[in-house]
């Protein structure tokens, strides 16, 4: 995937919930934590593998917002 990205020091990723699934998250807000944990694991695994192949030390920060 990195070959598709512009070479820069900052990445901004946005994950959304499909409209057909939103009602589940509205009914049970605890599912949002499960979703955030899953997305966090995917991003950390990607950056860990990228760090291993690039021989560089990378810094990762995650934040979440709900609109």
Phi, psi and omega in degrees: 000329184298335180291343179271348185265147175291139179287105178210171184269358184230137175234140178234115181246140179236126175248134180237164177256127179302143184303325181290342180260349186300327182298327178296319180286331176288324180284326182226092184295342179293339177295334179297324178294319177299318179296314180299318179298318180295314179296318178300316179298318179297313181296316180297320179295318178299312181291328176296315180292324177295319179296321181293323182276336185264350182061026178243155174268123182250150178245132183237132175229138181237142173219160181225145174218147179242131180243000000 
